[in-house]
């Protein structure tokens, strides 16, 4: 699963929360033939949800918009 960790780190650029679209872009650059369904998931969010060290960040409507490392809290500015 190191590809998924590397994609998260590249897309994060120092941020704690990373949008799923940025992670998807990083994955496509590393693995041009990447397809989330090959990993048994319908969405990239579901794939990252299955990885133990990540959690989804949901919008008010209950849609996954971003990913962050588990145990990290977002700082209020």
N, CA, C and O atoms as a CHARMM CRD file, in Angstrom:
* protein
*
  308
    1    1 UNK  N      0.81300  -1.20600   0.00000 PROA 1      0.00000
    2    1 UNK  CA     0.00000   0.00000   0.00000 PROA 1      0.00000
    3    1 UNK  C      0.85100   1.26300   0.00000 PROA 1      0.00000
    4    1 UNK  O      0.32900   2.35800   0.20900 PROA 1      0.00000
    5    2 UNK  N      2.13500   1.12800  -0.22800 PROA 2      0.00000
    6    2 UNK  CA     2.99000   2.30400  -0.17500 PROA 2      0.00000
    7    2 UNK  C      2.66300   3.32300  -1.25900 PROA 2      0.00000
    8    2 UNK  O      2.94400   4.50800  -1.08100 PROA 2      0.00000
    9    3 UNK  N      2.07100   2.89400  -2.38900 PROA 3      0.00000
   10    3 UNK  CA     1.66300   3.85100  -3.41800 PROA 3      0.00000
   11    3 UNK  C      0.63400   4.82900  -2.86000 PROA 3      0.00000
   12    3 UNK  O      0.67200   6.01900  -3.17400 PROA 3      0.00000
   13    4 UNK  N     -0.27300   4.33600  -2.04500 PROA 4      0.00000
   14    4 UNK  CA    -1.33000   5.18400  -1.49500 PROA 4      0.00000
   15    4 UNK  C     -0.76700   6.16200  -0.46600 PROA 4      0.00000
   16    4 UNK  O     -1.21400   7.30600  -0.38100 PROA 4      0.00000
   17    5 UNK  N      0.21000   5.71000   0.31200 PROA 5      0.00000
   18    5 UNK  CA     0.87800   6.60500   1.26100 PROA 5      0.00000
   19    5 UNK  C      1.65300   7.69200   0.51700 PROA 5      0.00000
   20    5 UNK  O      1.60200   8.86500   0.88700 PROA 5      0.00000
   21    6 UNK  N      2.36200   7.29600  -0.52200 PROA 6      0.00000
   22    6 UNK  CA     3.15800   8.25500  -1.29200 PROA 6      0.00000
   23    6 UNK  C      2.25100   9.27200  -1.99000 PROA 6      0.00000
   24    6 UNK  O      2.56500  10.46200  -2.02200 PROA 6      0.00000
   25    7 UNK  N      1.13500   8.81100  -2.54500 PROA 7      0.00000
   26    7 UNK  CA     0.19100   9.72300  -3.20500 PROA 7      0.00000
   27    7 UNK  C     -0.36400  10.72700  -2.20800 PROA 7      0.00000
   28    7 UNK  O     -0.50900  11.90700  -2.52700 PROA 7      0.00000
   29    8 UNK  N     -0.67600  10.26200  -1.00200 PROA 8      0.00000
   30    8 UNK  CA    -1.17900  11.16100   0.04000 PROA 8      0.00000
   31    8 UNK  C     -0.12200  12.21100   0.37600 PROA 8      0.00000
   32    8 UNK  O     -0.43000  13.40100   0.44900 PROA 8      0.00000
   33    9 UNK  N      1.10500  11.78200   0.57700 PROA 9      0.00000
   34    9 UNK  CA     2.18400  12.70200   0.95000 PROA 9      0.00000
   35    9 UNK  C      2.45400  13.73100  -0.14300 PROA 9      0.00000
   36    9 UNK  O      2.65500  14.91000   0.14700 PROA 9      0.00000
   37   10 UNK  N      2.46000  13.28500  -1.39500 PROA 10     0.00000
   38   10 UNK  CA     2.70100  14.21200  -2.50300 PROA 10     0.00000
   39   10 UNK  C      1.58800  15.24600  -2.60600 PROA 10     0.00000
   40   10 UNK  O      1.85000  16.43200  -2.80800 PROA 10     0.00000
   41   11 UNK  N      0.35600  14.79700  -2.46700 PROA 11     0.00000
   42   11 UNK  CA    -0.78800  15.70400  -2.59500 PROA 11     0.00000
   43   11 UNK  C     -0.92800  16.61200  -1.37200 PROA 11     0.00000
   44   11 UNK  O     -1.44600  17.72300  -1.48200 PROA 11     0.00000
   45   12 UNK  N     -0.47100  16.15000  -0.21600 PROA 12     0.00000
   46   12 UNK  CA    -0.65700  16.90800   1.02800 PROA 12     0.00000
   47   12 UNK  C      0.09100  18.22800   1.02500 PROA 12     0.00000
   48   12 UNK  O     -0.45700  19.24300   1.45500 PROA 12     0.00000
   49   13 UNK  N      1.31500  18.23900   0.55500 PROA 13     0.00000
   50   13 UNK  CA     2.11800  19.46500   0.50700 PROA 13     0.00000
   51   13 UNK  C      2.09100  20.19100   1.84900 PROA 13     0.00000
   52   13 UNK  O      1.95700  21.41300   1.91000 PROA 13     0.00000
   53   14 UNK  N      2.22300  19.40400   2.93000 PROA 14     0.00000
   54   14 UNK  CA     2.26700  19.98300   4.27300 PROA 14     0.00000
   55   14 UNK  C      0.91800  20.15900   4.95000 PROA 14     0.00000
   56   14 UNK  O      0.86900  20.55300   6.11600 PROA 14     0.00000
   57   15 UNK  N     -0.16400  19.88200   4.26200 PROA 15     0.00000
   58   15 UNK  CA    -1.50000  20.03600   4.84500 PROA 15     0.00000
   59   15 UNK  C     -1.92000  18.74400   5.53800 PROA 15     0.00000
   60   15 UNK  O     -1.45200  17.66100   5.18800 PROA 15     0.00000
   61   16 UNK  N     -2.80500  18.86800   6.52300 PROA 16     0.00000
   62   16 UNK  CA    -3.29100  17.68600   7.24100 PROA 16     0.00000
   63   16 UNK  C     -4.41400  16.99300   6.48300 PROA 16     0.00000
   64   16 UNK  O     -4.51300  15.76600   6.50400 PROA 16     0.00000
   65   17 UNK  N     -5.26200  17.77200   5.81200 PROA 17     0.00000
   66   17 UNK  CA    -6.35900  17.21100   5.02200 PROA 17     0.00000
   67   17 UNK  C     -6.04500  17.39000   3.54600 PROA 17     0.00000
   68   17 UNK  O     -5.57800  18.44600   3.12000 PROA 17     0.00000
   69   18 UNK  N     -6.30800  16.34400   2.77400 PROA 18     0.00000
   70   18 UNK  CA    -5.99800  16.37000   1.34800 PROA 18     0.00000
   71   18 UNK  C     -7.24300  15.96900   0.57000 PROA 18     0.00000
   72   18 UNK  O     -7.88100  14.96500   0.88400 PROA 18     0.00000
   73   19 UNK  N     -7.58700  16.75500  -0.44500 PROA 19     0.00000
   74   19 UNK  CA    -8.77600  16.43700  -1.23300 PROA 19     0.00000
   75   19 UNK  C     -8.55200  15.14000  -2.00800 PROA 19     0.00000
   76   19 UNK  O     -7.43900  14.83100  -2.43400 PROA 19     0.00000
   77   20 UNK  N     -9.62600  14.40300  -2.17500 PROA 20     0.00000
   78   20 UNK  CA    -9.54700  13.13900  -2.89600 PROA 20     0.00000
   79   20 UNK  C     -9.12700  13.35500  -4.34500 PROA 20     0.00000
   80   20 UNK  O     -8.45300  12.50300  -4.92400 PROA 20     0.00000
   81   21 UNK  N     -9.51200  14.47600  -4.93600 PROA 21     0.00000
   82   21 UNK  CA    -9.13000  14.73100  -6.33000 PROA 21     0.00000
   83   21 UNK  C     -7.61700  14.92000  -6.46300 PROA 21     0.00000
   84   21 UNK  O     -7.02700  14.47200  -7.44600 PROA 21     0.00000
   85   22 UNK  N     -6.98500  15.57300  -5.49300 PROA 22     0.00000
   86   22 UNK  CA    -5.52800  15.73500  -5.53500 PROA 22     0.00000
   87   22 UNK  C     -4.81700  14.39500  -5.36200 PROA 22     0.00000
   88   22 UNK  O     -3.81900  14.12000  -6.02800 PROA 22     0.00000
   89   23 UNK  N     -5.33800  13.57000  -4.46600 PROA 23     0.00000
   90   23 UNK  CA    -4.75200  12.23700  -4.26500 PROA 23     0.00000
   91   23 UNK  C     -4.90500  11.41500  -5.54100 PROA 23     0.00000
   92   23 UNK  O     -3.97100  10.73500  -5.96500 PROA 23     0.00000
   93   24 UNK  N     -6.08000  11.48300  -6.14500 PROA 24     0.00000
   94   24 UNK  CA    -6.31300  10.75800  -7.39700 PROA 24     0.00000
   95   24 UNK  C     -5.34900  11.19300  -8.48700 PROA 24     0.00000
   96   24 UNK  O     -4.84800  10.36100  -9.24500 PROA 24     0.00000
   97   25 UNK  N     -5.08600  12.49100  -8.57100 PROA 25     0.00000
   98   25 UNK  CA    -4.13000  13.00000  -9.54900 PROA 25     0.00000
   99   25 UNK  C     -2.72600  12.47000  -9.30400 PROA 25     0.00000
  100   25 UNK  O     -2.01700  12.11400 -10.24400 PROA 25     0.00000
  101   26 UNK  N     -2.33100  12.41900  -8.04500 PROA 26     0.00000
  102   26 UNK  CA    -1.00900  11.87800  -7.69700 PROA 26     0.00000
  103   26 UNK  C     -0.90800  10.40300  -8.05600 PROA 26     0.00000
  104   26 UNK  O      0.11200   9.95200  -8.57800 PROA 26     0.00000
  105   27 UNK  N     -1.96600   9.65500  -7.77600 PROA 27     0.00000
  106   27 UNK  CA    -1.96800   8.22600  -8.11100 PROA 27     0.00000
  107   27 UNK  C     -1.85700   8.02000  -9.61500 PROA 27     0.00000
  108   27 UNK  O     -1.13500   7.13100 -10.06500 PROA 27     0.00000
  109   28 UNK  N     -2.56400   8.83300 -10.39800 PROA 28     0.00000
  110   28 UNK  CA    -2.52300   8.70700 -11.86100 PROA 28     0.00000
  111   28 UNK  C     -1.13500   9.02900 -12.40700 PROA 28     0.00000
  112   28 UNK  O     -0.69700   8.42300 -13.38400 PROA 28     0.00000
  113   29 UNK  N     -0.43900   9.98300 -11.77900 PROA 29     0.00000
  114   29 UNK  CA     0.92100  10.30600 -12.21900 PROA 29     0.00000
  115   29 UNK  C      1.87400   9.15200 -11.93700 PROA 29     0.00000
  116   29 UNK  O      2.74200   8.84200 -12.75300 PROA 29     0.00000
  117   30 UNK  N      1.70800   8.51800 -10.77400 PROA 30     0.00000
  118   30 UNK  CA     2.58700   7.40600 -10.40600 PROA 30     0.00000
  119   30 UNK  C      2.24000   6.13400 -11.16400 PROA 30     0.00000
  120   30 UNK  O      3.12200   5.38200 -11.57800 PROA 30     0.00000
  121   31 UNK  N      0.93800   5.90200 -11.34000 PROA 31     0.00000
  122   31 UNK  CA     0.45800   4.68200 -11.99500 PROA 31     0.00000
  123   31 UNK  C     -0.59700   5.08900 -13.02800 PROA 31     0.00000
  124   31 UNK  O     -1.78500   5.11700 -12.70800 PROA 31     0.00000
  125   32 UNK  N     -0.18300   5.40500 -14.26300 PROA 32     0.00000
  126   32 UNK  CA    -1.12900   5.90000 -15.26800 PROA 32     0.00000
  127   32 UNK  C     -2.34000   4.99300 -15.50900 PROA 32     0.00000
  128   32 UNK  O     -3.39900   5.47600 -15.91100 PROA 32     0.00000
  129   33 UNK  N     -2.20000   3.71800 -15.27500 PROA 33     0.00000
  130   33 UNK  CA    -3.32000   2.79200 -15.50100 PROA 33     0.00000
  131   33 UNK  C     -4.10000   2.49800 -14.22600 PROA 33     0.00000
  132   33 UNK  O     -4.85500   1.52800 -14.17400 PROA 33     0.00000
  133   34 UNK  N     -3.92500   3.32500 -13.19600 PROA 34     0.00000
  134   34 UNK  CA    -4.61000   3.11500 -11.91700 PROA 34     0.00000
  135   34 UNK  C     -6.12200   3.14900 -12.09200 PROA 34     0.00000
  136   34 UNK  O     -6.66800   4.05700 -12.71800 PROA 34     0.00000
  137   35 UNK  N     -6.78200   2.15400 -11.53500 PROA 35     0.00000
  138   35 UNK  CA    -8.24400   2.07800 -11.49600 PROA 35     0.00000
  139   35 UNK  C     -8.63300   1.64300 -10.08600 PROA 35     0.00000
  140   35 UNK  O     -8.19100   0.59600  -9.61300 PROA 35     0.00000
  141   36 UNK  N     -9.45000   2.43800  -9.42200 PROA 36     0.00000
  142   36 UNK  CA    -9.83900   2.14700  -8.04200 PROA 36     0.00000
  143   36 UNK  C    -10.59300   0.81500  -7.94500 PROA 36     0.00000
  144   36 UNK  O    -10.49600   0.12200  -6.93300 PROA 36     0.00000
  145   37 UNK  N    -11.33000   0.46200  -8.97900 PROA 37     0.00000
  146   37 UNK  CA   -12.11100  -0.78300  -8.95200 PROA 37     0.00000
  147   37 UNK  C    -11.22300  -2.02200  -8.90700 PROA 37     0.00000
  148   37 UNK  O    -11.66600  -3.08100  -8.46100 PROA 37     0.00000
  149   38 UNK  N     -9.99300  -1.90800  -9.35800 PROA 38     0.00000
  150   38 UNK  CA    -9.05600  -3.04300  -9.27600 PROA 38     0.00000
  151   38 UNK  C     -8.72000  -3.39000  -7.83100 PROA 38     0.00000
  152   38 UNK  O     -8.21800  -4.47800  -7.54700 PROA 38     0.00000
  153   39 UNK  N     -8.99600  -2.46800  -6.92700 PROA 39     0.00000
  154   39 UNK  CA    -8.72700  -2.67800  -5.50400 PROA 39     0.00000
  155   39 UNK  C    -10.00500  -3.01100  -4.73600 PROA 39     0.00000
  156   39 UNK  O    -10.02600  -2.97800  -3.50600 PROA 39     0.00000
  157   40 UNK  N    -11.07300  -3.33200  -5.47800 PROA 40     0.00000
  158   40 UNK  CA   -12.31200  -3.77800  -4.85700 PROA 40     0.00000
  159   40 UNK  C    -13.18300  -2.68200  -4.27400 PROA 40     0.00000
  160   40 UNK  O    -14.02600  -2.95400  -3.42000 PROA 40     0.00000
  161   41 UNK  N    -12.99500  -1.44400  -4.71900 PROA 41     0.00000
  162   41 UNK  CA   -13.78100  -0.32000  -4.20200 PROA 41     0.00000
  163   41 UNK  C    -14.42200   0.44400  -5.35700 PROA 41     0.00000
  164   41 UNK  O    -13.91200   0.45400  -6.47800 PROA 41     0.00000
  165   42 UNK  N    -15.54400   1.07900  -5.05900 PROA 42     0.00000
  166   42 UNK  CA   -16.21500   1.88300  -6.07700 PROA 42     0.00000
  167   42 UNK  C    -15.64600   3.29000  -6.16300 PROA 42     0.00000
  168   42 UNK  O    -15.69000   3.91500  -7.22300 PROA 42     0.00000
  169   43 UNK  N    -15.11400   3.79000  -5.06400 PROA 43     0.00000
  170   43 UNK  CA   -14.59200   5.15700  -5.04200 PROA 43     0.00000
  171   43 UNK  C    -13.22900   5.20100  -4.35800 PROA 43     0.00000
  172   43 UNK  O    -12.86500   4.30600  -3.59700 PROA 43     0.00000
  173   44 UNK  N    -12.49500   6.26000  -4.64900 PROA 44     0.00000
  174   44 UNK  CA   -11.20000   6.45300  -4.00100 PROA 44     0.00000
  175   44 UNK  C    -11.37800   6.67200  -2.50200 PROA 44     0.00000
  176   44 UNK  O    -10.54600   6.24100  -1.70500 PROA 44     0.00000
  177   45 UNK  N    -12.45300   7.33800  -2.12500 PROA 45     0.00000
  178   45 UNK  CA   -12.74200   7.54400  -0.70800 PROA 45     0.00000
  179   45 UNK  C    -12.91500   6.22500   0.03200 PROA 45     0.00000
  180   45 UNK  O    -12.39200   6.05300   1.13300 PROA 45     0.00000
  181   46 UNK  N    -13.64200   5.30100  -0.56700 PROA 46     0.00000
  182   46 UNK  CA   -13.83600   3.98300   0.06000 PROA 46     0.00000
  183   46 UNK  C    -12.51200   3.23000   0.17400 PROA 46     0.00000
  184   46 UNK  O    -12.27600   2.51700   1.14900 PROA 46     0.00000
  185   47 UNK  N    -11.66200   3.39400  -0.82100 PROA 47     0.00000
  186   47 UNK  CA   -10.35500   2.73900  -0.77700 PROA 47     0.00000
  187   47 UNK  C     -9.52200   3.26900   0.38900 PROA 47     0.00000
  188   47 UNK  O     -8.93600   2.48600   1.13700 PROA 47     0.00000
  189   48 UNK  N     -9.46700   4.58600   0.54600 PROA 48     0.00000
  190   48 UNK  CA    -8.69600   5.16000   1.65500 PROA 48     0.00000
  191   48 UNK  C     -9.34900   4.85700   3.00300 PROA 48     0.00000
  192   48 UNK  O     -8.65900   4.76800   4.01900 PROA 48     0.00000
  193   49 UNK  N    -10.64800   4.70000   3.02000 PROA 49     0.00000
  194   49 UNK  CA   -11.34200   4.33700   4.25800 PROA 49     0.00000
  195   49 UNK  C    -10.91200   2.94000   4.71900 PROA 49     0.00000
  196   49 UNK  O    -10.85300   2.67600   5.92000 PROA 49     0.00000
  197   50 UNK  N    -10.61800   2.06200   3.78900 PROA 50     0.00000
  198   50 UNK  CA   -10.18700   0.70100   4.12100 PROA 50     0.00000
  199   50 UNK  C     -8.75500   0.65000   4.64900 PROA 50     0.00000
  200   50 UNK  O     -8.38000  -0.29800   5.34000 PROA 50     0.00000
  201   51 UNK  N     -7.96300   1.65500   4.32900 PROA 51     0.00000
  202   51 UNK  CA    -6.58500   1.69700   4.82000 PROA 51     0.00000
  203   51 UNK  C     -6.60600   2.14900   6.27400 PROA 51     0.00000
  204   51 UNK  O     -7.23200   3.15900   6.59600 PROA 51     0.00000
  205   52 UNK  N     -5.95000   1.43500   7.13300 PROA 52     0.00000
  206   52 UNK  CA    -6.05600   1.64300   8.57900 PROA 52     0.00000
  207   52 UNK  C     -5.59000   3.00700   9.06600 PROA 52     0.00000
  208   52 UNK  O     -6.09600   3.49500  10.07600 PROA 52     0.00000
  209   53 UNK  N     -4.65800   3.62600   8.39300 PROA 53     0.00000
  210   53 UNK  CA    -4.08800   4.86800   8.92800 PROA 53     0.00000
  211   53 UNK  C     -4.79100   6.13800   8.46800 PROA 53     0.00000
  212   53 UNK  O     -4.40900   7.23500   8.87300 PROA 53     0.00000
  213   54 UNK  N     -5.81600   6.00300   7.62600 PROA 54     0.00000
  214   54 UNK  CA    -6.50800   7.18500   7.10300 PROA 54     0.00000
  215   54 UNK  C     -7.97200   7.21700   7.51900 PROA 54     0.00000
  216   54 UNK  O     -8.57100   6.18900   7.83300 PROA 54     0.00000
  217   55 UNK  N     -8.53500   8.42600   7.51300 PROA 55     0.00000
  218   55 UNK  CA    -9.96800   8.58400   7.73800 PROA 55     0.00000
  219   55 UNK  C    -10.49100   9.63100   6.76700 PROA 55     0.00000
  220   55 UNK  O     -9.75900  10.52300   6.33800 PROA 55     0.00000
  221   56 UNK  N    -11.76600   9.50900   6.42900 PROA 56     0.00000
  222   56 UNK  CA   -12.38700  10.43500   5.49300 PROA 56     0.00000
  223   56 UNK  C    -12.87000  11.68000   6.20900 PROA 56     0.00000
  224   56 UNK  O    -13.26800  11.62900   7.37300 PROA 56     0.00000
  225   57 UNK  N    -12.83100  12.79000   5.50500 PROA 57     0.00000
  226   57 UNK  CA   -13.39200  14.04600   5.98400 PROA 57     0.00000
  227   57 UNK  C    -14.67100  14.25000   5.18400 PROA 57     0.00000
  228   57 UNK  O    -14.63800  14.33300   3.95600 PROA 57     0.00000
  229   58 UNK  N    -15.78900  14.33100   5.88300 PROA 58     0.00000
  230   58 UNK  CA   -17.09200  14.40500   5.22000 PROA 58     0.00000
  231   58 UNK  C    -17.59200  15.84700   5.13400 PROA 58     0.00000
  232   58 UNK  O    -17.29300  16.67900   5.99100 PROA 58     0.00000
  233   59 UNK  N    -18.35800  16.11900   4.07900 PROA 59     0.00000
  234   59 UNK  CA   -19.01800  17.41600   3.95400 PROA 59     0.00000
  235   59 UNK  C    -20.28000  17.39400   4.80200 PROA 59     0.00000
  236   59 UNK  O    -20.62000  16.36600   5.38700 PROA 59     0.00000
  237   60 UNK  N    -20.97300  18.52200   4.87000 PROA 60     0.00000
  238   60 UNK  CA   -22.22800  18.58600   5.62600 PROA 60     0.00000
  239   60 UNK  C    -23.27300  17.63300   5.06000 PROA 60     0.00000
  240   60 UNK  O    -24.15800  17.18100   5.78600 PROA 60     0.00000
  241   61 UNK  N    -23.17900  17.32800   3.77600 PROA 61     0.00000
  242   61 UNK  CA   -24.13800  16.42900   3.12700 PROA 61     0.00000
  243   61 UNK  C    -23.74700  14.96000   3.26000 PROA 61     0.00000
  244   61 UNK  O    -24.42000  14.08400   2.71600 PROA 61     0.00000
  245   62 UNK  N    -22.66500  14.69200   3.97700 PROA 62     0.00000
  246   62 UNK  CA   -22.24600  13.31400   4.20100 PROA 62     0.00000
  247   62 UNK  C    -21.43400  12.71100   3.07200 PROA 62     0.00000
  248   62 UNK  O    -21.33000  11.48900   2.96300 PROA 62     0.00000
  249   63 UNK  N    -20.86200  13.55400   2.23500 PROA 63     0.00000
  250   63 UNK  CA   -20.05300  13.09300   1.11200 PROA 63     0.00000
  251   63 UNK  C    -18.57600  13.23900   1.47900 PROA 63     0.00000
  252   63 UNK  O    -18.16300  14.25400   2.04000 PROA 63     0.00000
  253   64 UNK  N    -17.79600  12.22500   1.15800 PROA 64     0.00000
  254   64 UNK  CA   -16.35600  12.28800   1.44000 PROA 64     0.00000
  255   64 UNK  C    -15.70200  13.29700   0.50400 PROA 64     0.00000
  256   64 UNK  O    -15.84300  13.20700  -0.71500 PROA 64     0.00000
  257   65 UNK  N    -14.98800  14.25500   1.08200 PROA 65     0.00000
  258   65 UNK  CA   -14.34000  15.28100   0.26400 PROA 65     0.00000
  259   65 UNK  C    -12.82200  15.25400   0.38000 PROA 65     0.00000
  260   65 UNK  O    -12.11500  15.71600  -0.51500 PROA 65     0.00000
  261   66 UNK  N    -12.32900  14.71500   1.48000 PROA 66     0.00000
  262   66 UNK  CA   -10.88600  14.73000   1.72500 PROA 66     0.00000
  263   66 UNK  C    -10.50100  13.55800   2.62100 PROA 66     0.00000
  264   66 UNK  O    -11.35300  12.83200   3.13200 PROA 66     0.00000
  265   67 UNK  N     -9.19800  13.39700   2.79400 PROA 67     0.00000
  266   67 UNK  CA    -8.63700  12.33000   3.62100 PROA 67     0.00000
  267   67 UNK  C     -7.62200  12.96200   4.56500 PROA 67     0.00000
  268   67 UNK  O     -6.95700  13.93600   4.21000 PROA 67     0.00000
  269   68 UNK  N     -7.50500  12.40600   5.76700 PROA 68     0.00000
  270   68 UNK  CA    -6.45500  12.81800   6.70000 PROA 68     0.00000
  271   68 UNK  C     -5.97400  11.58400   7.44800 PROA 68     0.00000
  272   68 UNK  O     -6.64000  10.54900   7.47800 PROA 68     0.00000
  273   69 UNK  N     -4.80400  11.72300   8.04700 PROA 69     0.00000
  274   69 UNK  CA    -4.26200  10.63700   8.86000 PROA 69     0.00000
  275   69 UNK  C     -5.11100  10.51500  10.11400 PROA 69     0.00000
  276   69 UNK  O     -5.53300  11.52500  10.67700 PROA 69     0.00000
  277   70 UNK  N     -5.36500   9.30300  10.55400 PROA 70     0.00000
  278   70 UNK  CA    -6.13300   9.10500  11.78600 PROA 70     0.00000
  279   70 UNK  C     -5.37800   9.69800  12.96100 PROA 70     0.00000
  280   70 UNK  O     -4.14800   9.68200  13.00900 PROA 70     0.00000
  281   71 UNK  N     -6.14500  10.22000  13.90500 PROA 71     0.00000
  282   71 UNK  CA    -5.55000  10.77600  15.10400 PROA 71     0.00000
  283   71 UNK  C     -5.13000  12.22300  14.96800 PROA 71     0.00000
  284   71 UNK  O     -4.68100  12.83200  15.93800 PROA 71     0.00000
  285   72 UNK  N     -5.26800  12.77600  13.78900 PROA 72     0.00000
  286   72 UNK  CA    -4.91500  14.18600  13.58600 PROA 72     0.00000
  287   72 UNK  C     -6.17700  15.02500  13.69100 PROA 72     0.00000
  288   72 UNK  O     -7.22100  14.65000  13.15900 PROA 72     0.00000
  289   73 UNK  N     -6.08900  16.13100  14.35900 PROA 73     0.00000
  290   73 UNK  CA    -7.22200  17.04500  14.44800 PROA 73     0.00000
  291   73 UNK  C     -6.91400  18.28300  13.63500 PROA 73     0.00000
  292   73 UNK  O     -5.75800  18.68400  13.49500 PROA 73     0.00000
  293   74 UNK  N     -7.94400  18.87100  13.11300 PROA 74     0.00000
  294   74 UNK  CA    -7.77800  20.06900  12.30000 PROA 74     0.00000
  295   74 UNK  C     -7.70300  21.27100  13.21400 PROA 74     0.00000
  296   74 UNK  O     -8.54900  21.44800  14.09000 PROA 74     0.00000
  297   75 UNK  N     -6.69900  22.09300  13.01300 PROA 75     0.00000
  298   75 UNK  CA    -6.54500  23.30100  13.82100 PROA 75     0.00000
  299   75 UNK  C     -7.49300  24.37400  13.32000 PROA 75     0.00000
  300   75 UNK  O     -7.59200  24.62200  12.11800 PROA 75     0.00000
  301   76 UNK  N     -8.18700  25.00500  14.25100 PROA 76     0.00000
  302   76 UNK  CA    -9.06800  26.11900  13.91100 PROA 76     0.00000
  303   76 UNK  C     -8.24200  27.39000  13.87800 PROA 76     0.00000
  304   76 UNK  O     -7.49300  27.67200  14.81300 PROA 76     0.00000
  305   77 UNK  N     -8.37600  28.16100  12.80300 PROA 77     0.00000
  306   77 UNK  CA    -7.61200  29.40900  12.69500 PROA 77     0.00000
  307   77 UNK  C     -8.47900  30.59400  12.98600 PROA 77     0.00000
  308   77 UNK  O     -8.00700  31.73000  12.94200 PROA 77     0.00000
